[in-house]
Amino acid sequence: MEVSKLVRGSRSRAPDLTDVIYAAAELQRPRRSVSSTLRAIVPSSRVELTRLLLGALGVVQVALALAQIAGLDFGMSHHGAEMTRHLLNESTAWNLAIGVGLLACAIRPSAAAGILPVLAAVVAVLSAFVVADLHSGVVPLPRVASHGVLVVALALVTIVHRTRRPDTSPPVGDRAPTEFVLPTGARLGRRADHLRSTQDPAA
């Protein structure tokens, strides 16, 4: 398990030593062409490109949320009852998504690592809104109490994430026994004379 963690942690791109090599050889590095410069800027693999696009969408989503918090109008102040119904549909879809995520954590504990930051952000931001709405008197207590489900869910997902068995560990049935019987004449510990000289033919 420790070896697999080290392998996963060491997956990084090797440093570019081209300049160092040219300097050591006292040579002038040729100028890069436009195509090579573009290859250096553009992600070299589909995984890197996907992560880059995903990060960009995350920034856009956060920007939209901050704009809403700042009070910018995205058309929500028009159409009256229709917009209220649309916001209710958004809330319903979000609650359904969280419920499906919690079920995924219960069935597959490894999913807790992905759901935990999302749920933590929801609880943190929603708590601030609830406090402000309670102070303004615009939300009834039963509605506030319904959000307690998210707080309990966050605690349980955190416990599942911290206590789940890593996927790289062997199944319980395949683990080596903790107790074993030594053969006759054997004893625990290392021998003091286990090293031999390199000149010894038996070495």
C-alpha positions as CSV (number, residue, x, y, z in Angstrom):
1,M,0.0,0.0,0.0
2,E,2.8,2.4,0.9
3,V,4.6,1.6,-2.4
4,S,1.4,2.4,-4.4
5,K,1.1,5.7,-2.6
6,L,4.6,6.6,-3.5
7,V,4.1,5.7,-7.1
8,R,0.9,7.8,-7.3
9,G,2.6,10.7,-5.6
10,S,5.6,10.6,-8.0
11,R,3.6,11.0,-11.2
12,S,5.0,14.4,-12.2
13,R,6.6,15.7,-15.4
14,A,10.3,15.5,-15.5
15,P,12.1,18.9,-15.5
16,D,13.3,20.5,-18.7
17,L,17.1,20.3,-18.6
18,T,17.7,21.5,-22.1
19,D,19.1,24.9,-21.1
20,V,21.4,23.3,-18.5
21,I,22.7,20.8,-21.1
22,Y,23.4,23.5,-23.7
23,A,25.1,25.6,-21.0
24,A,27.3,22.8,-19.9
25,A,28.3,22.0,-23.5
26,E,28.9,25.8,-24.1
27,L,26.6,25.7,-27.0
28,Q,23.9,28.2,-28.1
29,R,20.4,26.8,-27.9
30,P,18.6,27.1,-31.3
31,R,15.5,29.3,-31.4
32,R,12.2,27.5,-31.0
33,S,9.9,27.4,-33.9
34,V,6.3,28.5,-33.7
35,S,5.1,24.9,-33.8
36,S,7.4,23.8,-30.9
37,T,6.3,26.8,-28.8
38,L,2.6,25.9,-29.3
39,R,3.4,22.3,-28.3
40,A,5.0,23.5,-25.1
41,I,2.0,25.7,-24.3
42,V,-0.9,23.4,-25.3
43,P,-1.4,20.4,-23.0
44,S,0.3,17.3,-24.4
45,S,-2.2,14.8,-23.3
46,R,-6.0,14.4,-23.4
47,V,-6.1,14.1,-19.6
48,E,-4.3,17.4,-19.1
49,L,-6.6,19.1,-21.6
50,T,-9.6,17.7,-19.9
51,R,-8.4,18.9,-16.5
52,L,-7.7,22.3,-17.9
53,L,-11.2,22.7,-19.4
54,L,-12.7,21.4,-16.1
55,G,-10.8,24.0,-14.1
56,A,-11.9,26.7,-16.5
57,L,-15.6,25.6,-16.1
58,G,-15.1,25.6,-12.3
59,V,-13.9,29.2,-12.4
60,V,-16.9,30.2,-14.6
61,Q,-19.3,28.5,-12.2
62,V,-17.7,30.2,-9.1
63,A,-17.8,33.6,-11.0
64,L,-21.6,33.1,-11.7
65,A,-22.2,32.3,-8.0
66,L,-20.2,35.3,-6.8
67,A,-22.1,37.5,-9.3
68,Q,-25.4,36.3,-7.9
69,I,-24.2,37.0,-4.4
70,A,-23.3,40.5,-5.5
71,G,-26.8,41.0,-6.7
72,L,-26.2,41.1,-10.4
73,D,-29.4,40.4,-12.5
74,F,-29.4,37.3,-14.6
75,G,-33.0,37.7,-15.6
76,M,-34.3,36.4,-12.2
77,S,-36.1,39.7,-11.5
78,H,-38.6,39.2,-14.4
79,H,-41.5,37.0,-15.1
80,G,-42.6,36.8,-11.4
81,A,-44.2,33.5,-10.7
82,E,-42.5,31.8,-13.7
83,M,-39.1,32.7,-12.3
84,T,-40.0,31.5,-8.8
85,R,-41.1,28.2,-10.3
86,H,-37.8,28.0,-12.2
87,L,-35.7,28.6,-9.0
88,L,-37.8,26.0,-7.2
89,N,-36.9,23.5,-10.0
90,E,-33.2,24.4,-9.7
91,S,-33.4,23.7,-6.0
92,T,-35.2,20.4,-6.6
93,A,-32.5,19.3,-9.1
94,W,-29.8,20.2,-6.7
95,N,-31.4,18.4,-3.8
96,L,-31.8,15.3,-6.0
97,A,-28.2,15.4,-7.1
98,I,-27.0,15.6,-3.5
99,G,-29.2,12.6,-2.5
100,V,-27.8,10.6,-5.4
101,G,-24.3,11.5,-4.3
102,L,-25.0,10.4,-0.7
103,L,-26.4,7.1,-2.0
104,A,-23.2,6.7,-4.1
105,C,-21.1,7.2,-1.0
106,A,-23.1,4.6,0.9
107,I,-22.7,2.0,-1.9
108,R,-19.1,2.9,-2.9
109,P,-17.2,4.6,-0.1
110,S,-14.4,5.8,-2.5
111,A,-16.9,8.3,-3.9
112,A,-16.8,10.2,-0.7
113,A,-13.5,11.8,-1.7
114,G,-15.2,13.6,-4.6
115,I,-18.5,14.5,-2.8
116,L,-16.9,15.8,0.4
117,P,-15.6,19.1,-1.0
118,V,-18.9,19.8,-2.8
119,L,-21.0,19.0,0.3
120,A,-18.7,21.1,2.5
121,A,-19.0,24.1,0.3
122,V,-22.8,23.8,0.1
123,V,-23.1,23.6,3.9
124,A,-20.7,26.5,4.5
125,V,-22.4,28.9,2.0
126,L,-25.9,27.8,2.9
127,S,-25.2,28.3,6.6
128,A,-24.2,31.9,5.9
129,F,-27.4,32.5,3.9
130,V,-29.6,30.8,6.6
131,V,-28.2,33.1,9.2
132,A,-28.8,36.2,7.1
133,D,-32.3,35.0,6.2
134,L,-33.2,34.3,9.8
135,H,-32.0,37.7,10.9
136,S,-34.2,39.2,8.2
137,G,-37.2,37.0,9.1
138,V,-37.7,35.8,5.5
139,V,-37.4,32.1,6.2
140,P,-39.5,29.9,8.6
141,L,-37.9,27.7,11.1
142,P,-39.2,24.4,9.6
143,R,-37.3,25.3,6.4
144,V,-34.2,26.0,8.3
145,A,-34.5,22.7,10.2
146,S,-34.7,20.8,6.9
147,H,-31.1,21.9,6.1
148,G,-29.9,19.9,9.1
149,V,-29.9,16.9,6.9
150,L,-27.0,18.4,5.0
151,V,-25.0,19.0,8.2
152,V,-25.5,15.4,9.3
153,A,-24.7,14.1,5.8
154,L,-21.5,16.2,5.8
155,A,-20.4,14.6,9.1
156,L,-21.2,11.1,7.9
157,V,-19.4,11.6,4.6
158,T,-16.4,12.9,6.4
159,I,-16.3,9.8,8.6
160,V,-16.7,7.5,5.6
161,H,-13.9,9.3,3.8
162,R,-11.5,9.1,6.8
163,T,-12.3,5.5,7.8
164,R,-12.7,3.7,4.4
165,R,-10.3,1.0,3.5
166,P,-8.0,2.1,0.7
167,D,-8.6,0.4,-2.7
168,T,-5.0,-0.7,-2.9
169,S,-5.1,-2.8,0.3
170,P,-5.5,-6.5,-0.1
171,P,-8.8,-8.2,0.7
172,V,-9.2,-9.3,4.3
173,G,-9.1,-13.0,3.3
174,D,-5.8,-12.6,1.4
175,R,-3.9,-10.8,4.2
176,A,-1.0,-12.6,5.8
177,P,-1.8,-14.1,9.2
178,T,-0.7,-12.0,12.2
179,E,0.5,-15.1,14.1
180,F,2.8,-17.8,12.8
181,V,4.7,-20.8,14.1
182,L,8.5,-20.8,13.9
183,P,10.1,-24.0,12.5
184,T,12.1,-26.2,14.9
185,G,15.4,-24.6,15.9
186,A,14.4,-21.2,14.5
187,R,14.2,-18.0,16.5
188,L,13.2,-14.4,16.0
189,G,15.8,-11.7,15.4
190,R,18.7,-11.4,13.0
191,R,21.9,-13.3,13.1
192,A,25.0,-11.4,14.1
193,D,27.2,-13.3,11.6
194,H,24.8,-13.1,8.5
195,L,27.3,-11.0,6.5
196,R,30.1,-12.6,4.6
197,S,33.2,-11.2,3.0
198,T,33.2,-10.7,-0.7
199,Q,36.3,-12.9,-0.9
200,D,34.4,-15.8,0.7
201,P,33.5,-18.3,-2.1
202,A,30.2,-19.0,-0.3
203,A,29.3,-15.3,-0.5
